[in-house]
Amino acid sequence: MNDTANNNAHLDKKSTTNGHLQDKLVKDSITHNQNITAQVQARQTTVEDSNHIASTNDFTQVQDLPTGTPQGQQTTMPNNNTINSVDNENTQTAKQTLFNQRDDINNPHTPDTDGNEETHFGYKTVNKAEKQARVADVFTSVAKKYDIMNDLMSFGIHRLWKRYAISLSGVRAGQHVLDIAGGTGDLAKVFSREVGRNGHVVLSDINAAMLEVGRERLINAGCNNVDFVLANAETLAPFDDNSFDLITISFGLRNVTDKDAALKSMYRVLKPGGRLLILEFSKPVFEPLSKAYDLYSFTALPIMGKLIANDSESYQYLAESIRMHPDQQTLKQMMQQAGFENCDYHNLTAGIVAVHRGFKA
């Protein structure tokens, strides 16, 4: 009997001990979970604050551009536009506005600088001061559908044109590349891989909507040696002289108001010995093809624009802008006048597109 009582007492004591241990484990688990929850909430708050800051700072500021080593995707936005509001006599509050996509960046053409001087916007004649905003409207409208429309309009051949242009670039590891009017980043993505970790690529565009599409695409592709800069091809104001080994502009020069000014700016920021590549629509060298191309451009393109992008007028302008662009020989002469040497061009698809190349001595 005594043995049985002792055994029962021992079991009761063991059960009590186990109960205390389980209670302790439960309490420790609850405390641990609470600590983890608090840490997660603190991190979430930090992330949200960072995202809030990043949401108002989308593109690279001039002072953040790398001087020697790649900086990756900078997420700061030019703060040229501010609004000052006075809350009361003693309090003045300044806040940054959202980026104005219509004006994009400072327009070098104003009524004060150009008066009533005119230029072409497609087949229309407009004041020089108006063209930049009109072109901005076009590309803001088509930005989201730009890639798919390029594939449809060219039957995918634009990828071959760009691949050929890249083959003429001579780009090497460690070099600095500027892709002007780079839009959705087809060329910049390849250059990012070619220049490697010690090289650097700047994707620039005058249009915020286009640049945002390119920025998202390249970041998702893991291109961590690329900066994204809003820049006007006519001035390339954010960039110092002799900054880049290679400059490219793909299907963008025809939209520039003053092409001569743009070519001179490209010459300025190119390093001695560097090269410029211009990939652009040009004049077909085979007359029957030229007529068929015109028929296709002015009928099929606006229809596709309406069906795919719900914007036929923008694609009507794009077709017209191609016809108003200088032909192969004229563009070569313009490059020479800007200072480029050993200029040449290569016709693709019977001259529908041409790659122009020039060097800075």
DABELUR-V874074 format. One record per backbone hydrogen bond with DSSP energy under -0.5 kcal/mol. CO is the residue of the C=O (numbers start at 1). NH is the residue of the N-H. E is the energy in kcal/mol with one decimal. If there is no record, write none. Layout:
co->[CO:CO]
nh->[NH:NH]
e->[E:E]
This chain:
co->[1:2:3:4:5:6:7:8:9:10:11:12:13:14:15:16:17:18:19:20:21:22:23:24:25:26:27:28:29:30:31:32:33:34:35:36:37:38:39:40:41:42:43:44:45:46:47:48:49:50:51:52:53:54:61:62:72:80:81:83:83:85:85:91:91:93:95:99:100:103:106:108:110:110:111:114:117:119:121:124:124:126:127:127:128:128:130:131:132:133:134:135:136:137:138:139:142:142:143:145:146:147:148:149:150:150:151:151:154:156:156:157:157:158:159:160:161:162:163:164:165:166:166:172:175:176:176:177:177:178:178:179:179:180:182:185:186:187:188:189:190:191:192:195:196:200:201:201:202:202:203:204:205:206:207:208:209:210:211:212:213:214:215:216:217:218:219:222:223:225:227:228:229:229:231:232:232:236:240:244:245:246:247:248:249:249:252:253:257:258:259:260:261:262:263:264:265:266:268:269:269:271:274:275:276:277:277:278:278:279:280:282:285:286:286:287:288:289:290:291:292:293:294:295:296:296:296:299:300:301:302:303:304:304:305:305:311:312:313:314:315:316:317:318:319:320:321:322:327:328:329:330:331:332:333:334:335:336:341:344:346:348:348:349:350:350:352:353:354:354:355:356:357:358:359:359:360]
nh->[5:6:7:8:9:10:11:12:13:14:15:16:17:18:19:20:21:22:23:24:25:26:27:28:29:30:31:32:33:34:35:36:37:38:39:40:41:42:43:44:45:46:47:48:49:50:51:52:53:54:55:56:56:57:64:65:74:82:97:85:95:87:93:87:88:85:83:101:104:105:108:110:114:115:115:117:128:126:124:121:126:119:130:131:131:132:134:135:136:137:138:139:140:141:142:143:145:146:146:149:150:151:152:153:154:156:155:156:157:159:160:160:161:162:163:164:165:166:167:168:168:169:170:175:200:245:246:179:202:180:248:182:204:250:185:189:190:191:192:193:194:195:196:174:199:177:203:227:179:204:229:182:231:208:211:212:213:214:215:216:217:218:219:220:221:223:222:224:226:201:203:60:205:231:233:235:236:239:243:271:275:178:277:180:251:279:255:256:259:262:263:264:265:266:267:268:269:270:242:243:244:274:360:247:358:249:279:280:356:251:354:284:287:289:290:291:292:293:294:295:296:297:298:299:299:300:301:303:304:305:306:307:308:309:309:311:315:316:317:318:319:320:321:322:323:324:325:325:331:332:333:334:335:336:337:338:340:339:359:357:355:352:353:352:285:286:282:348:280:356:346:278:344:276:341:361:273]
e->[-2.4:-2.6:-2.5:-2.4:-2.5:-2.5:-2.5:-2.6:-2.5:-2.5:-3.0:-2.6:-2.5:-2.8:-2.4:-2.5:-2.4:-2.8:-2.5:-2.5:-2.6:-2.6:-2.6:-2.9:-2.6:-2.6:-2.7:-2.7:-2.7:-2.4:-2.2:-2.5:-2.8:-2.4:-2.3:-2.8:-2.5:-2.2:-2.6:-2.9:-2.2:-1.9:-2.8:-2.8:-2.4:-2.5:-3.1:-2.3:-2.1:-2.9:-2.3:-0.7:-1.0:-1.2:-1.3:-1.6:-1.3:-0.7:-1.3:-0.5:-2.1:-0.7:-3.0:-1.1:-1.3:-3.1:-2.2:-1.0:-2.2:-1.7:-0.6:-0.6:-3.1:-0.6:-1.2:-2.3:-2.6:-2.6:-1.7:-2.7:-0.5:-2.9:-1.8:-1.0:-0.6:-0.6:-1.8:-2.9:-2.3:-2.0:-1.7:-2.2:-2.3:-1.8:-1.7:-1.1:-0.9:-0.6:-1.2:-2.3:-2.1:-2.0:-2.1:-3.2:-2.0:-0.5:-0.7:-1.2:-1.8:-1.3:-0.5:-0.8:-2.1:-2.2:-1.9:-2.2:-2.1:-2.4:-1.6:-0.9:-0.9:-1.3:-0.5:-1.7:-2.3:-2.2:-1.5:-0.5:-2.6:-0.8:-2.6:-0.8:-2.6:-0.8:-2.6:-2.1:-1.0:-2.6:-2.4:-1.1:-2.1:-2.7:-0.8:-3.2:-1.1:-2.5:-0.5:-2.2:-2.9:-0.7:-2.1:-2.8:-1.4:-0.6:-2.3:-2.2:-1.6:-2.2:-2.7:-2.4:-2.0:-2.5:-2.3:-2.1:-1.1:-2.4:-1.5:-1.2:-0.5:-2.3:-2.9:-2.7:-1.4:-0.6:-0.5:-1.3:-3.5:-1.9:-0.6:-3.3:-1.7:-2.5:-2.6:-3.1:-0.6:-2.1:-1.4:-1.6:-0.7:-1.8:-2.5:-2.0:-2.0:-2.4:-2.1:-2.0:-2.0:-0.9:-2.3:-2.3:-2.0:-2.5:-2.3:-2.1:-1.9:-1.8:-0.5:-0.6:-2.8:-3.8:-2.6:-0.6:-0.6:-0.5:-2.0:-1.9:-1.9:-2.6:-2.1:-2.2:-2.3:-2.8:-2.3:-0.8:-0.6:-1.5:-1.3:-1.2:-2.9:-2.7:-2.1:-2.3:-3.1:-0.6:-1.2:-2.2:-0.8:-1.7:-2.3:-2.1:-1.7:-2.1:-3.1:-1.3:-1.2:-1.4:-0.6:-0.8:-2.5:-2.0:-2.1:-2.1:-2.2:-2.0:-2.3:-1.3:-2.1:-1.3:-2.3:-2.8:-2.3:-0.6:-1.9:-1.5:-2.5:-0.6:-2.6:-3.4:-2.2:-0.6:-2.0:-2.6:-2.1:-3.0:-3.1:-0.6:-3.5]
